[in-house]
């Protein structure tokens, strides 16, 4: 028996790779099972509520009959029920307490059911973008073009072709870790924020003819991605004014201004043409209360939970119905905004 068990375990532990179509089909079947289970669960809750109400009514009538045997007509019983309900409200309202307990149980059970949820989404790796020599802090997609930008602690920004996975341009003008990257729509300008206390605006002109010719060539991800790519080192404009690491920067809608955020606890609004600071947003010191005229919010509309470590980034998807998050737990979660549930967790396991 022991040998048979070991043989079975060895077979299970062997590398078994299921085709994506089979995985998707299994995922769909489990989702259907989960939906059926949830519907049955909700029906069971409704039935249980009805049973509780009937039992409560029978208990009341039983007490009334024992206490007032002379009360036989319907009107008398109804009046007694009303009096009984009033007494219950005065006696710390135990039925409300029961309802609260039931609701709490429903919430806890709902969490348990949500933990069994599977998604109809089928996620798998399409392409890797390899070449940075240190951690990647931020990524951005160029609107309307198959280009991806990545900002890294190796002090560079790389632009990648999403069609081939090749690095088509590298910017190495920063002397510190590059913490964010943003494209300006409809223009060949890129914004990067760095640990060297500066923000750079630089021009990203890509030779699409060469890029399209490379589409037919075989990919070799072991090659250095910048062997045939252009390297830029000089910005079009350098925005200075922070006294510590600049952690983020973004364009305002017209591209004429840039907003930056730094570890010096200041957000600066820059004029792109002149490079001057239009406004420094400093607020109050942390140990003081905010201005009386300011609004303070403490309650969220929705709280998205599911990560086991610090969440370092979150963003809306285009329709605003979903949110994608990234965490130090090495997981990216796709949330449904309306329900707050995780539709898909993207981990390295998906790529094995």
Residue, then its C-alpha position, 0 to 999 in steps of 0.5 A: x500500500x505504501x509503495x502504491x501511494x508513493x507511486x501515485x504521488x510521484x506521478x502527481x508531482x511530475x510536470x504536467x502541462x495542460x493546454x490553455x484551451x483545457x485550462x480555460x474550459x476547466x476554469x469555465x466549468x468551475x465558475x459555473x459550479x461556483x455560480x450554482x453553489x452561490x445561487x443555492x446558498x442564497x436560496x437557502x438563506x431566504x428559506x432560513x429567514x422565512x423559517x425563522x420568521x414563522x418560528x418566531x410567530x409560532x413562539x409568540x402565539x404559543x406564549x400568548x395562548x399560555x398567558x391568555x387562554x381566554x384570548x381566542x379571536x383573531x383581533x385579540x391575538x393581533x393586539x397581543x402580538x403588537x403588545x408583545x412586539x413593543x415589549x421586545x423593542x423595550x427589552x433591548x430589541x433582541x430580534x434586532x440583535x438576532x438580525x444583526x447576528x444573521x447579517x454578520x453571519x451572511x457577511x462572513x459566509x459571503x467572504x468564504x464563498x468569495x474565497x472559492x470564486x474563480x474567474x472566467x478570465x484566462x490569463x497567460x504570458x504573451x511576451x517578456x520584456x527583458x533587459x533591465x539590470x535592476x528592479x522595474x518601478x513603473x510601466x506605461x503604455x504609449x497611446x495609439x502605438x504598440x510601445x511600452x515604457x519601463x522605468x528602472x532602478x538601473x537609472x534607465x528608461x526603456x521603450x519596448x515594441x509590444x509586437x516583438x518584445x525588443x527594446x527600441x529606445x533607451x534613455x540614460x540621462x538620469x544619475x539616479x533610479x528612475x521611478x516613473x515614466x509617462x508618455x504625452x499623447x499625440x507627441x513624441x515626448x516622454x516624462x521621467x522622474x528620478x531619485x537624482x531629484x530631477x524630472x526629465x522631458x525627452x524626445x522619443x522618436x522611433x523608426x517604425x520602418x526598422x521596427x516593422x522589418x524586425x517583426x519578421x525576425x526570430x526573437x532571441x530574449x537572451x540578447x541584450x535588448x539595446x544592441x540595435x536600439x537608440x540610446x539617448x542621454x540628453x533631455x529636452x528639458x530638465x525640471x529642478x526644484x525638489x530637495x529629495x527623491x522625485x517619486x512620480x510625475x505626470x502631464x496635465x491634460x494639455x501637456x503644457x504643465x507637469x505635476x511632480x511628487x517628492x519625498x521632500x513632502x512637496x508637489x510642484x506644478x511646473x511650466x514645461x516651456x520655461x521649466x519654472x515652478x508655478x506652484x508648490x503644494x506643501x500643505x501643513x506639517x504632519x503634526x498639525x490639523x488641516x485647515x478648518x476650511x478644508x474637507x477631510x474624508x475618512x470613509x472609502x466608497x469601496x475598500x479592495x482587500x486581498x494583498x498580503x503585503x504593501x500595495x505599491x500601485x493601482x490603476x483603473x482599467x479603461x471602462x472604470x469597472x475594474x482596477x488592477x493593483x500591484x504589491x510587494x507580495x509579487x501578485x497583481x490583482x484584478x478587482x471588480x469595482x462594484x463587488x470588490x472581489x478579485x477577478x484574477x490574481x496574476x502570479x508567476x504560477x500562471x506562467x509555469 
